[in-house]
Amino acid sequence: MRRTITSFPRNAAASVAVLGGVAALILPASAQAEPVATVSPGSSVLTVTKLVGNVADGRGCTVGFVGQRADGTRVGLYAGHCGAQGQQVVVNGRIVGVNTGSSAPALTKSDTFVVPDAPDWGVFTLDPKLAKAAPGGRVRPTSVGTARPGDAVCSQGVSSGWRCGSVVSVDGGYIATTIPVQVGDSGGPLIRSSDNAALGIASRAATFDGPLARSGSLFYDLGSTLRATGTSLVVG
């Protein structure tokens, strides 16, 4: 199947419509009911490009999954184009850690991927003094799975919320699905409905040519992401 790829606009806002990025208000300690922030699959995440006082500018995305390194350190996994190494990361209005690695595909001037199958993964390390990882919402993975065409799947995105569809194809490290996506859903988790297996991380929108032309999305394979980041999936 030939795919015509359309990437998410990188300079547009997520759930807060501010051209060029997202502005987030960092909550002062006195306004925080809990001593640390909770990071879960589907949480709103912002990688900071500019911080002035308690106002942060950056790129808004969605947390895909929670991972763990061999030493027990917890990390958040999302799309590589969501942030660059060294950027501070904000979840739900609170700084939780730092982006410690990413593979961000190069983009053309029209904002499409130069190499359609280039990896799109990112990882941010959680500071245990600032954040904890915990199950949340409807995304509670039980294992890491391998996507198959025809699989019934669902995803959680900051902009689109919970939505479901099916796998169209699996090719070049990407899982093509019929799930619609919007700016801000990047990084979000893909779960197989039948067994809650974690499959992938939202990368971009796509259209699929053929007898029945359709719009959908591409998710980067989670297994490849875990191997690249040296982490294991935190389930439950």
Secondary structure, 3 states (H helix, E strand, C coil): CCEEECCCCCCCCCCCCECCEEEEECCCHHHCCCCCEEECCCCEEEEEEEEECCEEEEEEEECCEEEECCCCCEEEEECHHHCCCCCEEEECCEEEEEEEEEECCCECCCCCECCCCCCCEEEEEECCCCEEECCECCECCCEECCCCCCCEEEEEECCCEEEEEEEEEEECCEEEECCCCCCCCCCCEEEECCCCEEEEEEEEEEEECCCCCEEEEEEEEHHHHHHHHCCEECCC
